[in-house]
Amino acid sequence: MTSHRLGVFFGLALLSWSLCASEPITTACKKISDKLSSISYEECSTLDMTTSGHSSVDGFPLLIKEYPPLKSRQPQGRILLVGGTHGDELASISIVFKWMHTLEKHHSGLFHWRINPLMNPDGALRPRHRRTNANGVDLNRNWWRTDGNDYSELESQAFYWAWADFKPHYAIDIHHQGTYFAEDEEGNDTNEMTTLSIGIPVWPEFLEPEIWDGSRRMAVVAYDAVKDLGFCNPTRYPLINIHTAVVSSMMLGNPGPDGYDAEWESAAMFFETRGGIGNKSRGYLIRQNLEAVHAIVDAIAHDELSSVDPDRWEEIPDRGRSIRRSDKWPDEWAE
């Protein structure tokens, strides 16, 4: 598919959506605010989001929000921010909505933002939210795959073409995890809980050097921004090498549907916020993500990201064991 055909694809999709929308944005915001107490209807509806021209399996519009660079300013790059890929990670949706409201007030115009706040509405907004979409598919394992089971879902197809069209220089995917310890320098679990894990899902030998270094620099800047907040215990997510995940495909420039080659790779990373929290803690955990994203953007804007030592990635403490797998309180979790 050429770039011209890709543009036609999006144009026709948007036209089709405007003619036969299955869920107007006002209804979408009502459902989001009914499900998430951290997002009011007003917070959602005043963002002036648009539809991507695509919907989920159950017909929910896949919402996007763009903040283009100001014509009077030299753009510093394109940034993609994503939340709600896993429907049972509701905190990730709240975080992305809070960032959009930050941009509503403080968009510098130096960047072109494309934000997908809820990639898996069918999983998130059902009465009992779940990780997968309406077809029971994990959307974070449904991009390019060697077994041929790739891009089977409407959400995955829509998100891939959105990425291929936008071609972001940087991408951040927001998730949340369970409760884990932070490790000390000897690799032992401390008594402190990890509040934020910073992850890169591909080993360096599979990446172009500039993608590996760019992603690590983003991670180091994020770590430096939150490690001294007083309420945040940031750690490094366990080193993994999963080429089928969304962030991985962006970093590797994996083929799209029907083998389409976007001829693009993005420096990318993911945040895993501590899950299983109450209302009093939620504000602090949301703030650590906002601080981290803001620090990355600020470093890019001031041309400081390239001067960050990527090897400092190794200085970030490793995430420890899950509290349920720890031997600190074995009787507490005995089955």
C-alpha positions in Angstrom: 0.0 0.0 0.0 1.6 3.3 -1.1 1.4 6.4 1.0 -1.2 7.8 -1.3 -3.3 4.6 -0.9 -2.8 4.8 2.9 -4.1 8.4 2.9 -7.1 7.3 0.8 -7.7 4.5 3.3 -8.0 6.9 6.2 -10.1 9.4 4.3 -12.6 6.8 3.3 -12.7 5.4 6.8 -13.4 8.8 8.3 -16.1 9.4 5.8 -17.7 6.0 6.4 -17.6 6.7 10.1 -19.3 10.1 9.8 -22.1 8.5 7.8 -22.8 5.5 10.0 -21.3 6.0 13.5 -22.3 3.2 15.8 -21.4 5.2 19.0 -21.4 9.0 19.1 -18.6 10.5 21.2 -21.1 11.8 23.7 -22.3 8.3 24.3 -18.8 7.0 24.4 -17.8 9.5 27.1 -20.9 8.6 29.1 -19.8 4.9 29.1 -16.2 5.8 30.0 -17.2 8.1 32.9 -19.8 5.5 34.1 -17.0 2.9 34.3 -14.1 5.0 35.6 -14.6 7.1 38.6 -11.4 9.0 37.9 -12.8 10.4 34.6 -15.9 12.5 34.7 -18.2 12.9 31.7 -17.2 16.6 31.5 -13.5 15.7 31.5 -14.1 13.3 28.6 -16.6 15.3 26.5 -14.7 18.6 26.7 -11.5 17.1 25.1 -13.1 17.4 21.6 -11.8 13.9 20.7 -12.5 12.5 17.3 -13.0 9.0 16.0 -10.3 7.2 14.2 -12.8 6.1 11.5 -12.7 2.6 13.1 -14.6 0.8 15.8 -14.1 -2.1 18.0 -15.6 -5.6 17.6 -18.6 -4.4 19.6 -18.9 -1.2 17.6 -17.4 1.2 20.1 -15.5 4.1 18.4 -11.7 4.0 18.7 -11.1 7.5 19.9 -8.1 9.7 19.1 -7.0 13.2 20.0 -4.4 15.1 18.1 -2.4 18.1 19.2 -0.6 19.4 16.1 2.4 21.6 16.3 1.8 25.3 16.0 2.6 26.8 12.6 4.8 29.4 14.2 7.1 26.9 15.9 9.6 24.4 14.6 8.2 21.0 15.4 10.5 18.7 17.5 8.9 15.4 16.6 5.8 13.3 16.6 4.8 11.5 19.8 2.3 8.7 20.2 0.7 8.0 23.6 -1.4 4.9 24.1 -3.6 3.6 27.0 -6.1 0.9 27.6 -4.6 -1.8 25.4 -5.4 -4.3 28.1 -9.0 -3.9 29.3 -8.3 -4.8 32.9 -5.7 -2.0 33.3 -8.1 0.9 34.0 -5.4 3.1 35.5 -3.7 3.3 32.2 -6.8 4.9 30.7 -7.0 7.4 33.5 -3.4 8.4 33.1 -3.7 9.1 29.4 -6.9 11.2 30.0 -5.0 13.3 32.6 -2.2 13.8 30.2 -4.6 15.1 27.5 -5.9 17.6 30.0 -2.4 18.7 30.7 -1.9 19.3 27.0 -5.2 21.2 26.9 -3.6 23.8 29.2 0.1 23.6 28.4 0.6 22.3 24.8 3.7 24.1 23.7 3.1 23.5 20.0 6.6 22.0 19.7 5.3 18.5 19.1 2.7 16.7 17.1 0.8 14.4 19.5 -1.5 11.6 18.6 -3.2 10.0 21.6 -5.2 6.8 21.7 -6.6 6.8 25.2 -8.6 3.5 25.0 -7.5 0.9 22.5 -9.6 -1.9 24.0 -13.0 -0.5 24.9 -14.8 -3.8 24.7 -12.5 -5.3 27.4 -12.4 -2.2 29.6 -16.1 -1.1 29.6 -17.8 -4.4 30.1 -19.4 -5.0 33.5 -16.5 -7.2 34.5 -13.5 -5.8 32.7 -11.0 -8.1 31.2 -7.6 -8.1 29.6 -8.8 -9.2 26.1 -11.1 -7.8 23.6 -14.6 -9.0 22.7 -13.2 -12.0 20.8 -11.0 -13.0 23.7 -7.8 -11.8 22.0 -4.9 -10.1 23.7 -4.4 -7.0 21.5 -0.9 -6.7 22.8 0.0 -9.9 21.0 -2.0 -9.4 17.8 0.4 -7.3 15.7 2.9 -9.1 13.5 3.4 -12.8 14.4 5.3 -15.6 12.8 2.4 -18.1 13.2 0.1 -16.1 10.9 -2.4 -15.2 13.6 -1.6 -11.5 13.3 -3.9 -8.5 12.8 -7.0 -10.7 13.3 -8.8 -8.0 15.3 -10.4 -4.7 14.1 -8.6 -2.8 16.9 -5.2 -4.2 15.9 -5.7 -3.3 12.3 -6.9 0.2 13.1 -4.0 0.9 15.5 -1.4 -0.4 13.1 -2.6 1.8 10.2 -2.8 4.8 12.6 0.9 4.2 13.6 2.0 3.7 10.0 0.2 6.9 8.9 1.5 9.0 11.8 5.1 7.6 11.9 5.9 8.7 15.4 9.5 9.4 16.4 8.7 8.4 20.0 6.0 6.2 21.5 4.9 5.5 25.1 2.5 2.7 26.0 0.9 3.0 29.4 0.0 -0.2 31.4 -0.4 -1.3 35.0 0.7 -4.3 36.9 0.3 -6.1 40.2 2.2 -5.4 43.4 5.9 -6.0 43.3 8.9 -5.3 45.6 11.8 -3.1 44.5 15.2 -4.8 44.7 18.3 -3.5 46.4 21.8 -3.5 44.8 22.3 -7.1 45.7 19.2 -8.2 44.0 17.2 -8.8 47.2 13.7 -7.7 47.8 13.4 -4.6 49.9 10.4 -3.7 52.0 9.4 -1.0 49.4 6.7 -1.6 46.8 7.4 -0.8 43.2 5.1 2.0 42.1 6.3 2.3 38.5 8.3 -0.1 36.2 9.9 1.2 33.1 10.2 -1.3 30.3 11.7 -2.0 26.8 10.4 -5.2 25.3 13.1 -6.1 22.8 16.7 -7.1 23.3 19.3 -4.8 21.8 20.7 -7.2 19.2 17.4 -7.1 17.3 17.2 -3.3 17.2 18.9 -0.6 15.2 21.4 1.2 17.6 19.5 4.5 17.4 16.3 2.9 18.4 17.8 1.0 21.3 19.7 4.1 22.6 16.8 6.4 22.1 14.5 4.1 24.0 17.0 3.7 26.8 17.5 7.5 27.0 13.8 8.0 27.4 13.7 5.4 30.2 16.6 7.1 32.0 15.0 10.5 31.8 11.7 9.1 33.1 13.6 7.4 36.0 15.4 10.5 37.0 12.2 12.5 37.0 10.4 10.3 39.5 13.0 8.6 41.7 13.2 11.5 44.1 9.5 12.4 44.3 9.2 10.8 47.7 6.2 8.6 47.0 7.6 6.8 43.9 9.8 3.7 43.8 10.6 3.3 40.1 12.2 0.0 38.8 13.2 -1.6 35.6 10.8 -4.0 34.2 12.3 -7.5 33.7 14.3 -7.8 30.5 12.0 -9.4 27.9 12.3 -10.1 24.2 8.7 -10.3 22.9 8.6 -9.3 19.2 4.8 -9.6 18.9 3.9 -6.9 21.3 2.7 -3.5 20.1 5.7 -1.5 21.3 8.0 -4.2 20.0 6.5 -4.0 16.5 6.9 -0.2 16.5 10.6 -0.5 17.5 11.3 -3.3 15.0 9.2 -1.9 12.1 7.5 -5.2 11.8 5.2 -5.8 8.8 1.6 -4.8 8.9 -1.5 -6.4 7.5 -0.8 -8.2 4.2 2.9 -7.7 4.7 2.7 -3.9 4.4 6.1 -2.2 5.2 5.7 1.2 6.8 9.5 1.8 6.4 9.5 3.3 9.9 10.7 2.4 13.4 10.0 4.3 16.6 11.9 4.7 19.8 9.4 3.4 22.3 9.0 2.1 25.8 6.2 1.3 28.3 5.3 2.2 31.8 3.8 -0.3 34.2 2.0 1.4 37.1 1.3 -0.5 40.3 -2.2 -1.9 40.2 -4.6 -2.9 42.9 -4.8 0.5 44.5 -7.4 2.6 46.3 -8.6 6.0 45.5 -6.2 7.7 47.9 -3.2 6.3 46.2 -4.4 6.7 42.6 -3.6 10.4 42.4 0.0 9.8 43.4 0.4 6.9 40.9 -1.1 9.0 38.1 1.2 11.9 38.9 4.3 9.7 38.6 3.4 8.9 35.0 2.6 12.5 34.1 6.0 13.6 35.6 7.8 11.0 33.6 6.1 11.8 30.3 6.7 15.5 30.9 10.4 15.0 31.6 10.8 13.0 28.4 9.1 15.7 26.3 11.1 18.5 28.1 14.4 16.7 27.3 13.4 16.4 23.6 12.2 20.0 23.4 15.5 21.4 24.9 17.6 19.1 22.7 18.9 17.3 25.8 17.7 13.7 25.2 20.6 13.0 22.8 23.2 13.9 25.6 21.7 11.4 28.1 24.0 8.4 28.7 21.9 5.4 27.5 24.0 3.0 29.6 22.5 4.5 32.7 19.6 2.2 31.9 21.6 -0.4 33.8 21.4 1.8 37.0 17.6 1.5 37.3 16.8 -0.9 40.1 15.3 -4.2 38.9 11.7 -4.9 39.8 11.5 -7.6 42.5 9.1 -10.5 43.0 5.4 -10.2 43.3 4.3 -9.8 46.8 2.3 -13.1 46.5 5.5 -15.0 45.5 7.7 -13.5 48.2 9.0 -15.4 51.2 8.7 -12.3 53.4 5.3 -13.2 54.6 4.7 -16.8 53.5 1.8 -17.5 55.9 -0.1 -14.4 54.7 -0.4 -15.8 51.2 -0.6 -19.5 51.8 -3.4 -21.2 49.8 
